[in-house]
Amino acid sequence: MANEVYFPNSEQFDLMNVNLARIASSIEGGGDFTGFEGMQRAVRSGLGPTQFPVGAQFTVTHSVFGTRVCEVLAHDYLKSAHDANAHTMTCRFKNLLPAIQFDAPEAFYYAEESIPAGTYHFQLTAAYSSWAAGTYQFTLTQALPAKGQLCLSGNAGTAITSLKVNAYASQTTTTATEQCAITAGNGGTDLGAFGNGLNHSHRVSYGSNNYKESAMRQHLISSAAAGSVWKPQTKYDRPPSWASSLAGLVAGFPADFLATVGEVNLPCVTNNTFESQDSSTPMNTAYTLHDKFYLLSSCEVFGSKSIAADESKLLPYFEGATNADRIGYRDDGTAAIQWLRTPYPSHASAVRFVGSDGSLLHDGAYNSHSYAPAFTII
């Protein structure tokens, strides 16, 4: 009679792999999963879910924000940007960090070449809030140098003829070389229309909701000192309100913690309304970033997609969660708004956030709200 051969089923294979991982981790690190190195050892050996289950907490110190409690949100959700087979553990700060601007109001015009002093006009082909549709003119008394910008002095909450055109010699300067009155009229040279040749009225008013190009992302991924974090990402980009005062988040972490945090394939999307001509991410498009620190998406927190192309998924930490479970709190115990990385689809400026009541809402990127940095141990 022929000998029968039996192969283990999938559950038995999984058990074998776990036991092998335990043996390997015991040999390599003596089964010690304490400290950041031990945590990383557990994750790499496949023991993250047993040693640090979803909801588990640990602390990390930051030179600016002090001791932060971190929560485990998921295992093997986001993939390593460098090893698709590596185990991962996604975490975030439990309490919110102080409010910062997501992105600054943008310029409406960028000078590819110097333009002379004189009268210019632009069009608003559609009304936007208090901005009436029409053609508007202004007069520059000085030449605008190449790479200079023209901005509005306020947002669409005020009639456009009550605002000024601010001229800036470069994207990084914050003092206008002059302020020009705006009147109805079509005198002088035509610069184009908002959203067609010029920047979109949403972004001129309230900043950009493109996460890849946002000031918020630059803060999260940077280790630079205050004043060196922000760099313009598109020709219309302007410095955020915190550009000279806030260092990159990464700069404040200890080296042993940073050694455990890896770059992941982070799924992102753009809005379906507008992206500037020089943007690397067309509108209504899914794209992938390779970041170590990031914000959560609306789908990861709420489970529903704001934009169909979004490839993110509900995190295990939020499975079965109610709005009350999603509320973010500052260190003093007060509930606060927390930014997400997802744009509101039908707007070029509005960004999704978790409201202080735990609901899904959106707000202009120019506003300042709290945030909970997320990261992945690999």
C-alpha positions, 0 to 999 in steps of 0.5 A: 500500500502506497504511503499517504502524504499529508500537507498542513492546511493554511491555519496550520501553516500560519501557526507554524510561521508564528512559532518559527517567528517566536523561535527566531525572535528568541534567538535574535533578541532573547524574546525581549520586546521592550523599547523601540528596538524590541517593538520593531523586533516583534513587528518584523518577526510577525509577533506585532499583533500578539505583543502590541494588539490594536489599541495598545499604547506606548510613549515617545518623547518629542523635544517640542511636544513632550511625551506623547502617548501613541496608539496601535491602529493596524497591523500589515495594513500599509506596506513598506515602500521598500519591502512588500513582504515586511510586516508593519504596525501603523500607529498615531499620536493619541492626543492632538498637537497644537493647531497649524495651518494646512496650507496658505492662500495662494497667488492668482498670478505667477510671473514666468518673466518680468512684467512692466508697471502698468494696468492689468485685468483678470476675469471671474467667470463665475461668482464665488461667495462675495466675489461677483462674476466680472472683469477687474483691473488694477495698476502696478506702479512697479515692475513685477520681477520674474518669479514674482507673484500677485495675490489678493489681500483677503478671501471671498468673504469680502467683495473683491473690489474691497480687496487689494492686489499684493505684489511679491518679488518672490514666492518666499517673501512675505512683505508686499512691494506694493498694494494695488486697488481693484476696480471693475474694468477691462483696462490694460493687459489681460492676465486671464481668468481665475481657473483658466490661465490663472489660479482657481478662486478656491485656492486664491481664497483658502489655500490648496487641499492637495496633500502632496503639495501642502505645507502640512505634509512638509512639516510632517516629513521634515527634520529641518529647523524653523524657517527651513521647512517650507518650500514652494511646491507649485508656482502659486504656492505661498508660505504658511503662517508658521513657516518661520516659527515651526520646525519639522516634526521629525527634528524632535524625535529621538534617534532610536525611535526614528530607526524603527519608523519606515516609509510606506506606500501611502494612498492619496487622492486629489479633488475633482475640481482643479489642480494647477498647471505645474502640479505633479498630481492631476485632479480626480486622481489616486496617487501614492506617497512614500512617507514616514509620518502622515495624516490619516485619510477620511476612509481610514477613520470613517470607512467611506470614500470621499473620492471613488479613486481612494485606495485607503481602507478603514483601519481596524482601530475604527471598526465599529467606532461611533462619532464619540469614539473618533473625537480627538482631544488636546492635552488639556482634555478639550475636544478639537478639530483634527485634520485628515489628508483627504480633500473634499472632492468638489472643492480645490481648497477644502480639506476633510477633518474630524470634527470636535464631535467626531463627525466628518466635515471639511474646512478651507486649508487656510484655517488652523486646526489640530492634528494627530501624526501617524507613522508605521513601525517596520 
